[in-house]
Amino acid sequence: MGAVGQYFDRTKGKILRVKTQLLKEKPWIEVDYVAGGMCMLVSGEVARSGIAPDPKLFFGFEELDFCLKVKRKGYSIVVDNKLFLEARIKHGRLDFDLPLYLKKTNLVREYYSLRNLLYISDSVSLPIMKRYLYLKWSLKAIYGFRYGPFYGWENMKIITLAFYHFWRKKMGNTLKLRNG
């Protein structure tokens, strides 16, 4: 159970926003994922069944991995819609639409997103998602040059490094994060 949650597209490896209208229609909804810091309460039965987050994923993906494993074992993850709506109102995100692609200010975040999603695709047996991630991120490596040669090169290096570290099974806190 959590205060704020999202859906997860297991084909594309993408977090999907819960529609605000849905939050107004019911007292609670079932979701796929409750992010860190969103007041997740976990049943002792889940822990006793041996489901645990993988701390080697680093950078917030432990919760996604954990929630997907919980769902795979047949448990439900629910959020309180009243709390969810209050959070959206407080942060001015009632009608927020995520743009298709934005130039990233912190490419290290991109590294962790890709590398950890690839690990998750293996840990919860989602081969279609892994193939999609390879294709999408390969295209993103090229698309980054739209923002100039320096950004394009840095973007491509980060994406290539994420692929390489995944293939070499390098996990944990591997790159220094910076603010932003």
Secondary structure, 3 states (H helix, E strand, C coil): CECCCEEEECCCCEEECCCHHHHHHCCEEEECECCCCCCCCCCHHHHHCCCCCCHHHCCCHHHHHHHHHHHHCCCCEEEEHHHHHHHHHHCCCCCCCCCCCCCCCCHHHHHHHHHHHHHHHHHCCCHHHHHHHHHHHHHHHHHHHHHCHHHHHHHHHHHHHHHHHHHCCCCCCCCCCCCC
